[in-house]
Amino acid sequence: MKSQSKTAAADIARFRQNYIVEMDGIALYRAMAAAEQDDQRAAIFEKLAQNEERHAQRWAKLIQSGGGAVPAHKPSARVQMLGWMARRFGTHRVVPIISNMEARDEAGYMRQPEAAGLPAEERAHSRTLLAMEGKTSGQESIAGTERWHISAHGGGLRAAVFGINDGLLSNFSLVMGFAGAEAKPEYIILAGVAGLLAGSFSMAAGEYVSVSAQREVFEQQIAIEKEELEMSPKEEEEELSLIYQAKGIPEQEASRLAQRIIQNPKTAIDTLAREELGLDPAGLGSPWTAAISSFCAFVIGAFVPVAPYLLTAGTKAWIASASLSFFALFTVGAVLSIFTARGPLLSGARMLGIGLLVSAITYSVGWLFGVSVGVHYLSYSCGNFGLPFSRLRKLAVFPSNFRFGFWHSGCAMTG
């Protein structure tokens, strides 16, 4: 009984905190509306304040149903400061800050079962604010959408490109480490194949889990959006209308457009997912496609530095492996520019520089490790004693034909 009472008290405290957050949002949007010189933008801020009022009413009802008292509200110092900044410097200086605040509210509501539907609305508010600043409209909106399509529809392509990069860089570093230790060619091949198999399976498993989790989250968000559309289509229509108004569409035209879209459930879900959630329902990536693409690409990339050792050995194999890997690193870096929007030469040079740095480090570590442990030791019959004479000879400390021996307590020692 006491446990239930504590739980109820904790819930009411959480509801009260949510209520205060929403009341702060109301005060902030009203301050923004009062500071805004443009009537259309001021109207959008006022409508956002009305939406926050609806949220606050939900928490107030939950507080009262739990036997608690709705707290009195006074705008927080942050709200007062942001309101002053909006009046002093203009609302456009404050809008990005409020958008980030809405994103944090969305994350907080995701973990609260009583807040069903609110995360999507907070996200819609954030996107509305971004649209007011021109960050999701016009050409930038189209470009952003197209980049998202590259990420979603091309999930297999993305996994393949990054798989090749990871396989090439990790296995090249591994091979250079063994080459620095002057390991035998068969040991280098063994290490390369082991790295290839371990890395490829690890990458495939990671991609499968990652894409599966992302897909499940997206599907859950779309399902919540469908439920919200069925339960409160008018509210969803208002949210969509606000987004269009923020993009510069006149209020009446935006309302008519939103009304027509909401009337068709299939079109409505697709549009709400794109505009409020930033998702493309038809473009959710396939976990299996991403996993298989990543596996095959990693194998290809990891095979590049190993291939020369299958055909030759010694210095020729080392030079061929390094040259082929450097060329492949530059090429992969240039291809990555498709996703990063950087120039192919700059992206390729950056990847080549990373490869040079990492391979130099692993080669040096392998060389030092080989000096310390990859040696021939002296042995004697009365115990264990060792000196790294094979490496010392290679370093010209002793000539290659150097031999010595001495007697100590009847124990013979030879090199």
Buried (B, 14 or more C-beta within 10 A) or exposed (E): EEEEEEEEEEBBEBBBEBBBBBBBBBBBBBBBBBBBEEEBBBBBBBBBBEBBBBBBEBBBEBBEEEEBEBBEBEBBEEBBEBBEBBBEEEBEEBBEBBBEBBBEBBEBBBEBEEBBBBBBBBBBBBBBBBBBBBBBBEEEBEEBBEEBEBBBBBBBBBBBBBBBBBBBBBBBBBBBBBBBBBBEBEEBBBBBBEBBEEBBBBBBEBBBEBBBEBBEEBEEBBEBBBEBBEEBBEBBBBBBBBBBBBBEBEBEEBBBBBBEBBEEEEEBBBBBBBBBBBBBBEBBBBBBBBBBBBBBBBBBBBBBBBBBBEEBBEEEBBEBBBEBBBEBBBBBBBBBBBBEEBEBEEBBBBBBEBBEEBBEBBBEBBBEBBBEEBBEEBEBEEEEEEEBBBBBBBEEEBEEEEEEEEEEEEEEBEB
